[in-house]
Amino acid sequence: MRALWRDHVVADTPDDRIVEIEGNRYFPPDSLDRSMFHASPTPYTCPWKGECQYWTLRHSQGDVHDESIDAAWSYPTPLHSAIERVGVDFSGYVAFGDEVTILP
């Protein structure tokens, strides 16, 4: 499965490594192009998953700068009960908003 943001591959992994939670596909941390991810200060805590980290996707080429604020999110240290509920440790896995296209 591949995640594309404005013609850039931001994540790529075999389908069997994707974790689906509430209709969102979460990509494993080692599948990400980390050069595109910048931590966002947007705060959020999910009542059942725990503290969330939002990510801004950013790309610069010469004088051209492009970004999508809060286009991705992850749970660096999800609650233990959330890991049990999902059935797999999804610590650091990243999901994407509508700005990112998910391809098989």
N, C-alpha and C positions, 0 to 999 in steps of 0.2 A: 504494500500500500504506500502511496506517495502523497505528500502534502505540498501543494504548489501555491506560492504567493507571488503574484505579478511576474510570472515566468521564472521564478527561482524555486528550486527544490529546497524546502526547509526541513523536510523529514522524509525518510525512506526506510521501510522495513518490511519483512515478510508479513503477510496477513495474520499468521498465527501468533505474532508477537503483540498485536493490537489488543488493548483492553477497552471494552465498551462499557461505559457507565452513563446511564440516563440518556441514551441516544447519542452520546459523544464518543468519538474514537480517540483514545489516548495512545500516543506514540512513545516508545521507550526512550529514555534519555540518550542512549548511545546511537540513536537513529537521527538525531537532530544536527542541523548545520548551525552550531552554536554562534558562529560569527554574525548571524542574523538576529539573534535574540538579545534583548536588553531589558533588564529588570524594570518593571513599572512600580511606581509608588502606590498604585491603587490598592486600597485595603479591602479584603473580603474574607469572611470566615463562614464556611458552609456549616450548617448545624450538625450534619452527620459525617462530613469528610474532614473538617478541620480548617486550618489556616491555608489560604490560597495565595499563590504567587502569580500575578499577571505578568505578561511579557509583551513588549512592543517589538514588532518586527521592523527592522531598519536595514536599508541598503544604500550605500553611497558609491557613486562612480563618477570620479572627477568632481565637477561642480553640481552634479545632480544628486539630490538626497530624497529618499522616499521612505515613508514609514506608515505603519498602521498601529496606533496606540491600543494596547490591551487586546491584541488580536489572538493571543494564546494564553493559556493558564495551566498551572500545575499545582499539585499538592506535595511539596517537598517532604513533609512528614505527616501523612494522613493519620487520623485517629486509628488506633488498633481495631476498634469496632468496625470502622469503614473497610479496612483490609479484610476482616472476617466476612463482612457483608458482600463485598465484591468477589471474594474468593481468591484473590491474588494481590501481592504487594505492588501497588501502583505508585509508590514513592517516586516523585520526580518525573513521572510520565506526563506528557503534554498534550492537551486538546486544543482545538482551533475554532475560532469564530467564523462567521460568514465570509470574511475577506479571503479566507484560504480555501482552495479547492482540494477535496480529497479524491484521489483517483485509485482504482484497483490496481 
